[in-house]
Amino acid sequence: MSIIYKKDRKKPYYFSFSTGQKLANGSYKRIHSDTGYATKEEAEAAEMTAKLTVAEMLEKFLATKVEIRPSTRIQYQASINHIKEHPLADRPLQKAGVLDVEDCRKFLYDQVDSGRLSMSTIREDLSFLCSAFTWAADVDLIYKSPARRLKLPPKTKPQGIHTPVENIMEILRIVKIESYDTLYIPLLLAGFCGLRISEICGIQLDKISADGIKVENNLCRVRNKPGVVNPDGTVSKVQLAPLKTESSYRIVPIASFV
């Protein structure tokens, strides 16, 4: 980093720093400020913002999400990790352009073609990227979002899988024969009530009545396997959490044989 003083200017202080990218002539590419600053301190503060990379901006954006569910935080962090695999992540934030974002979009789509990522995951990654750039523009880290023209893939409607009753009964028969006692009730609820695994684990006795099962919570793990100490010193655990959407709150009827 260097602060440049240009004499006889109303705002004479400018900054310049190396990107670390080596050019063909052996020198390193540098970024120079186009705007002058009244004091050296202002130029140094602006330089720190200018050195912020897209990846660092994404992390800062995620840090503002203090009230999201642990599972959502894990999902957002996964999106950041996917984007970090593309050169866009290492670009200085103020130098990231529309073409850089478009190239990242194509890169992510290639992961779908290779079978590494699903289209719904790509949609989540690009949506997070758009939101992060919009936030960066709102807090004046950049003038305008380079993702403003980015088109997200269409949202696919979930398609239910209808398992024949015969298959469910066969699974339950095997569970009984092999004495997997702890699995019988969960599989029964999953097969005949359509409950998700996390919802089954989150069932509370006082939520079961003649009307059915009142689904209000699910059981989710926080960050890692239970008991694992994370890098920041916190211990991973499982806990009851509210459901993601209003439509998930429901009363599920229980068939008499269940």
C-alpha positions as CSV (number, residue, x, y, z in Angstrom):
1,M,0.0,0.0,0.0
2,S,1.1,3.5,-0.7
3,I,-0.5,6.9,-0.2
4,I,0.2,9.4,-3.0
5,Y,0.2,13.1,-2.4
6,K,-0.6,15.3,-5.5
7,K,0.3,18.9,-4.9
8,D,-2.1,21.8,-5.7
9,R,-5.2,19.7,-5.5
10,K,-8.2,20.4,-3.2
11,K,-8.2,16.7,-2.2
12,P,-4.5,15.8,-2.7
13,Y,-4.3,12.3,-1.2
14,Y,-4.7,9.1,-3.3
15,F,-4.0,5.5,-2.6
16,S,-2.3,2.7,-4.6
17,F,-1.8,-1.0,-3.8
18,S,-0.7,-4.2,-5.5
19,T,-3.2,-6.9,-6.3
20,G,-0.6,-9.6,-6.2
21,Q,-1.3,-10.4,-9.9
22,K,2.0,-10.7,-11.8
23,L,1.9,-9.2,-15.3
24,A,3.7,-10.4,-18.4
25,N,6.4,-7.7,-18.0
26,G,7.3,-9.0,-14.5
27,S,5.7,-6.2,-12.6
28,Y,2.6,-6.5,-10.4
29,K,-0.8,-5.1,-11.3
30,R,-1.8,-2.1,-9.1
31,I,-5.1,-0.5,-8.3
32,H,-5.1,3.3,-8.0
33,S,-7.8,5.4,-6.5
34,D,-9.7,7.6,-9.0
35,T,-11.0,9.8,-6.2
36,G,-8.9,12.2,-4.1
37,Y,-9.2,12.5,-0.3
38,A,-8.7,15.6,1.9
39,T,-6.5,13.8,4.5
40,K,-4.1,10.9,4.6
41,E,-6.3,9.1,7.1
42,E,-9.3,9.3,4.8
43,A,-7.2,7.8,1.9
44,E,-6.0,5.0,4.2
45,A,-9.5,4.2,5.3
46,A,-10.7,4.2,1.6
47,E,-7.8,2.0,0.7
48,M,-8.8,-0.7,3.2
49,T,-12.3,-0.8,1.7
50,A,-10.9,-0.9,-1.8
51,K,-8.7,-4.0,-0.9
52,L,-11.8,-5.9,0.3
53,T,-12.3,-8.9,-1.9
54,V,-15.7,-10.3,-3.0
55,A,-15.1,-13.4,-0.7
56,E,-14.5,-11.1,2.3
57,M,-17.6,-9.1,1.4
58,L,-19.7,-12.3,1.3
59,E,-18.4,-13.2,4.8
60,K,-19.2,-9.7,6.1
61,F,-22.7,-10.0,4.6
62,L,-23.3,-13.4,6.3
63,A,-22.1,-11.9,9.6
64,T,-25.0,-9.4,9.5
65,K,-27.5,-12.3,9.5
66,V,-27.6,-12.7,13.2
67,E,-31.2,-14.0,13.5
68,I,-31.2,-16.7,10.9
69,R,-31.7,-20.4,11.7
70,P,-28.5,-22.5,12.2
71,S,-29.4,-24.7,9.2
72,T,-29.8,-21.6,7.0
73,R,-26.4,-20.3,8.1
74,I,-24.9,-23.6,7.0
75,Q,-26.6,-23.3,3.7
76,Y,-25.3,-19.7,3.2
77,Q,-21.8,-20.8,4.1
78,A,-22.0,-23.6,1.6
79,S,-23.0,-21.0,-1.1
80,I,-19.9,-18.9,-0.2
81,N,-17.7,-22.0,-0.5
82,H,-19.1,-22.7,-3.9
83,I,-18.4,-19.1,-5.1
84,K,-14.9,-19.2,-3.6
85,E,-14.0,-21.8,-6.2
86,H,-14.3,-19.2,-8.9
87,P,-11.8,-16.3,-9.5
88,L,-14.6,-13.8,-8.7
89,A,-14.1,-14.5,-5.0
90,D,-10.5,-13.1,-5.2
91,R,-11.4,-10.0,-7.2
92,P,-11.2,-6.7,-5.3
93,L,-14.9,-5.8,-4.6
94,Q,-14.8,-2.4,-6.3
95,K,-13.3,-4.0,-9.4
96,A,-15.9,-6.8,-9.7
97,G,-18.0,-6.2,-12.8
98,V,-21.1,-7.6,-14.6
99,L,-19.0,-9.9,-16.8
100,D,-17.2,-11.3,-13.7
101,V,-20.5,-12.2,-12.2
102,E,-21.8,-13.7,-15.4
103,D,-18.6,-15.8,-15.7
104,C,-19.2,-17.1,-12.2
105,R,-22.8,-18.0,-13.1
106,K,-21.5,-20.1,-16.1
107,F,-19.0,-21.7,-13.8
108,L,-21.7,-22.8,-11.4
109,Y,-23.9,-24.0,-14.2
110,D,-21.0,-26.3,-15.3
111,Q,-21.2,-27.9,-11.9
112,V,-24.8,-28.9,-12.7
113,D,-23.7,-30.4,-16.0
114,S,-21.0,-32.5,-14.2
115,G,-23.5,-33.7,-11.6
116,R,-21.7,-32.0,-8.7
117,L,-24.4,-29.5,-7.8
118,S,-28.1,-29.5,-8.4
119,M,-30.0,-26.7,-10.1
120,S,-31.8,-25.7,-6.9
121,T,-28.4,-25.4,-5.2
122,I,-27.2,-23.1,-8.0
123,R,-30.3,-21.0,-7.5
124,E,-29.5,-20.6,-3.8
125,D,-25.9,-19.7,-4.5
126,L,-26.8,-17.0,-7.1
127,S,-29.6,-15.7,-5.0
128,F,-27.2,-15.3,-2.0
129,L,-24.6,-13.6,-4.3
130,C,-27.2,-11.1,-5.6
131,S,-28.4,-10.3,-2.1
132,A,-24.8,-9.8,-0.9
133,F,-23.9,-7.4,-3.7
134,T,-27.2,-5.4,-3.1
135,W,-26.2,-5.1,0.5
136,A,-22.7,-3.9,-0.4
137,A,-24.2,-1.2,-2.6
138,D,-26.7,-0.2,0.2
139,V,-23.8,0.3,2.7
140,D,-21.7,2.2,0.2
141,L,-19.0,-0.5,-0.2
142,I,-19.6,-0.2,-4.0
143,Y,-21.5,2.2,-6.2
144,K,-23.9,-0.3,-7.7
145,S,-24.3,-4.1,-7.7
146,P,-22.6,-6.0,-10.6
147,A,-25.2,-8.7,-10.1
148,R,-28.1,-6.4,-10.9
149,R,-28.6,-8.1,-14.3
150,L,-28.1,-11.6,-13.1
151,K,-31.0,-14.0,-13.9
152,L,-31.7,-16.8,-11.5
153,P,-32.7,-20.2,-12.8
154,P,-36.4,-20.9,-12.6
155,K,-37.6,-22.2,-9.2
156,T,-38.7,-25.8,-9.6
157,K,-41.8,-27.1,-7.9
158,P,-41.1,-29.9,-5.4
159,Q,-42.3,-33.3,-6.8
160,G,-43.6,-35.7,-4.2
161,I,-42.5,-39.3,-4.4
162,H,-45.4,-41.8,-3.8
163,T,-44.1,-45.0,-2.4
164,P,-46.4,-48.1,-2.9
165,V,-47.9,-49.3,0.3
166,E,-46.5,-52.7,-0.3
167,N,-42.9,-51.3,-0.2
168,I,-43.6,-49.5,3.1
169,M,-45.0,-52.7,4.6
170,E,-42.0,-54.7,3.5
171,I,-39.6,-52.1,5.1
172,L,-41.6,-52.3,8.3
173,R,-41.5,-56.1,8.2
174,I,-37.7,-56.1,7.8
175,V,-37.4,-53.7,10.7
176,K,-39.4,-56.0,13.0
177,I,-37.5,-59.1,11.9
178,E,-34.1,-57.5,12.5
179,S,-35.3,-56.0,15.8
180,Y,-34.6,-52.3,14.8
181,D,-37.0,-51.2,17.5
182,T,-36.0,-47.6,17.5
183,L,-36.7,-47.3,13.8
184,Y,-40.1,-48.8,13.6
185,I,-42.2,-45.8,14.9
186,P,-40.2,-43.2,12.9
187,L,-40.6,-45.3,9.7
188,L,-44.3,-45.8,10.4
189,L,-44.8,-42.0,10.8
190,A,-42.7,-41.3,7.7
191,G,-44.4,-43.8,5.5
192,F,-48.1,-43.3,6.5
193,C,-48.1,-39.7,7.8
194,G,-45.6,-38.1,5.4
195,L,-43.5,-36.5,8.1
196,R,-39.9,-35.4,7.5
197,I,-37.1,-37.0,9.5
198,S,-36.4,-33.8,11.4
199,E,-40.1,-33.3,12.1
200,I,-40.4,-36.9,13.5
201,C,-37.4,-36.2,15.8
202,G,-39.0,-33.0,16.9
203,I,-42.4,-34.5,17.9
204,Q,-43.4,-33.8,21.5
205,L,-45.9,-35.9,23.5
206,D,-48.1,-32.9,24.3
207,K,-48.5,-32.2,20.6
208,I,-50.2,-35.6,19.9
209,S,-54.0,-35.7,20.3
210,A,-57.1,-37.3,18.8
211,D,-57.0,-34.8,16.0
212,G,-53.4,-35.9,15.0
213,I,-49.9,-34.7,15.4
214,K,-49.4,-30.9,15.7
215,V,-46.2,-30.2,13.8
216,E,-44.6,-27.0,15.2
217,N,-40.9,-27.8,15.5
218,N,-38.1,-29.9,14.0
219,L,-34.9,-31.1,15.3
220,C,-31.8,-29.7,13.7
221,R,-28.1,-30.0,14.3
222,V,-26.0,-26.9,14.8
223,R,-22.9,-26.7,12.6
224,N,-21.5,-30.2,13.2
225,K,-22.0,-33.6,14.8
226,P,-23.2,-33.3,18.4
227,G,-20.3,-32.8,20.9
228,V,-17.8,-31.7,18.3
229,V,-15.9,-28.6,19.3
230,N,-15.9,-26.0,16.5
231,P,-12.9,-23.7,15.7
232,D,-14.5,-20.8,17.5
233,G,-14.8,-22.9,20.7
234,T,-18.5,-23.5,20.6
235,V,-19.8,-27.1,20.9
236,S,-22.1,-28.5,18.2
237,K,-25.5,-29.8,19.4
238,V,-28.9,-30.7,18.3
239,Q,-31.9,-28.5,19.3
240,L,-35.6,-27.9,18.6
241,A,-36.1,-25.1,16.1
242,P,-39.2,-23.5,14.5
243,L,-40.2,-24.6,11.0
244,K,-39.0,-22.6,8.0
245,T,-42.4,-21.6,6.5
246,E,-45.9,-21.0,7.6
247,S,-47.2,-23.8,5.4
248,S,-45.1,-26.3,7.4
249,Y,-47.1,-25.7,10.5
250,R,-49.9,-28.2,10.3
251,I,-51.9,-30.9,12.1
252,V,-51.2,-34.3,10.5
253,P,-54.0,-36.9,10.9
254,I,-53.0,-40.3,12.3
255,A,-54.6,-43.4,10.7
256,S,-56.1,-45.8,13.2
257,F,-53.7,-48.6,12.5
258,V,-50.7,-46.2,13.1
